[in-house]
């Protein structure tokens, strides 16, 4: 077995154990504290924002400024106007494609 296969199996097993940990340990008998529930509800938003910013502004360990920024800005504006999410994706993709067409990037 190659090293890559061993790593994949280890990661899959670790993921399974982490996902099974909550229901097995906490089950229905225990209730999470309110502060932990609030924290768990707030956590995905900044994590997703960090992922978007990182993938938008970096490439090969360098900070870059390209057409992806235009797409993210267009998506932010569309979200602020409460446009349906599917249209937000279309608007962001169209803005990015148009910017690339105009600038030739």
ZIDA-V473866 format. One record per pair of residues at least 24 apart in sequence whose C-alpha atoms are under 8 Angstrom apart, sorted by sequence separation. I is the first residue (numbers start at 1). GAP is how many residues later the second one is. If there is no record, write none. Layout:
((I & GAP) (I & GAP))
This chain:
((71 & 24) (70 & 25) (71 & 25) (70 & 26) (69 & 27) (68 & 28) (67 & 29) (70 & 29) (67 & 30) (67 & 32) (67 & 33) (67 & 38) (66 & 39))
